[in-house]
Every structure is written in C-alpha cells, then in structure tokens.
Amino acid sequence: MHSISDGIVYLPFQGDVSAADITRGRASFLGDPAFEPGMNFLVDLREATIVALSTPQLEVLADEGREMATGWGPHRTGVVVARDVDFGVIRVFEILGKRPGLELEVFRDYDECLRWLKGGSP
C-alpha cells in the first residue's frame, strides 16, 4: 500500500476511502525498515473518493495522527486531491490536526506537492 523513496513515504489510495482505510494506510509503513521518524508524507487521493467523513471521525483521525507521530520531530504531509469536496474535507482535517512539528498542506497538483515536500514553498 505504501512506498518509500528519497525520504518520502508515499501513500496512494484508490476508490472509496473511509476513516478505517486511512488508519490502515497510516499503519502500513510503521514496520517498514526503510521508514525513519521525520520523513515527509505524500498522501495521494487523486484516484480516490473520501466517503462521508464526519467531523468526529476527522477528530479521531487527527488524534491518531498526533499519537502516532509522537517523537517523530518536524515533518510535512502533503495531500493531493482531484475533487473539490475532498479538498474541503482535507482542509477541515488540516485545522483539526494542527500540532507542533507538522506542516500539512492540501494540493491539486501532484508535482507541486512533491516540490513542497522536498523543501520548496507551497
């Protein structure tokens, strides 16, 4: 489900994506010996549809993310979407998931996201 290259964890999703799918996707890289705390993440939702995530579900995902990332140090997460509604959902998640050491941005352009993750500006 994931790949790691050039210090970036790639998490592609396809089809209908639920809160449980996001939790499984996050967990997929934890046992990978190539993963190191502080790596950046590219969540690719261009071929996915976020399935009705409520605010309480987004809050749970944000809490899980905070718990998972304890001790990782500063890192960036870029999320690439194709649909306006998914852009809005991720913006809400961005607000709910704010924490020290995390920069989270949502993008419509994959290459722009990748440039940002490699150290550029959004």
N, C-alpha and C positions, 0 to 999 in steps of 0.2 A: 504494500500500500504506500510506502514511502521510499524515498531515495535520499542519499546524502552526497553532495558534491560541492567542492570549493567552499566548505564551511557553511553550507546552507542545507537545511532539511526541507525537502520538497514533499508536500502532502497534497496530492491530486485527489479530487472527488468527482464522481460522475453520478448522474441520475438524481433521484430524490435523496436528500441528505437530512437526517434527523439529528437531534441532540445526541442520541446514542452513537450514531455514526461518527460524529465529531469527537466524542470521547474515545472511541476505538481508534480513530485516526491518530489522535494525540498519543495514545499509549503505544502505537505500533513501533515507534523509533526508540523507546526507552531502553530496550535490551540490545540495541544495535551497538556493537563495539566501536563503530565509527562516530557515534554521537558523543559530543562533548558539550558540557554546560557552556552557555554563552553563544552557541551557534544561532544564526538567524533562521527564520522560517518563512517559506513561501507556501501559502495555502491557496491552491488553485481550484476555484469554484466555477470556472468558465463553462464547464460541461455539466454543471450540477444545478439543482433547484433546491433551495433551502425550504424544507417543509415546515410551515407554520410553527415557528419557534416563538413561544410566549415570552414575555418579559421575565417571569420567574425562571423559565428554562435558561434564558440567557444569563441570568444572575448565577444560576448553578454552574453553568459553563465557565463564567468569569471566576467564580470561587475555586473551581477545579484547576483552572489555569494558574491562579495565584499559588495554590498549594503545590502544584507540580513544579513550578519554576522557583520555588524557594531555594536560594543559594546558587542560582544559575548566573547571577550577575547580569549586566546590561545586555540586552538583545533586542532585535527588531523582528516583528512579524508583519509581513505584507500579505494581504488577501486580495486576490484577483477575482472579479465577478464580471458577468456578462449582463445580468438583468438589473434594472433599476430597483426592484423590490429587494433583491439580495444586497445591493449596495446599502440600502436603508437599514436592513437588519444588522449588517456588519457595523455600520456607524453607531447603532444603539449598543452593540456589544463592545465597541471601542470605548464608549463612555463608561459602561458598567465595569469593564475590565482594566481600567486605569490602575497602574501600580508603579512604584519606583523601579527603574531599570528596564521598563518595557516601553518600546515605541511601537505602536500598532497603526498601520495605515491601510486604507482600502483603495484599490486601484481598478481601473477598467482596462488598462494596458499592461500586458504581461512584461514586456521589455522595460517599461518604466518602473515597475515593481522590482524587477531584478536589479536594475541600476541602483535603486534606493537601498536595497538590501546589501549591495556591495559597497555602500558608503556614500552614495550620492544623495541629493535632496529630492524630496517628493515633488 
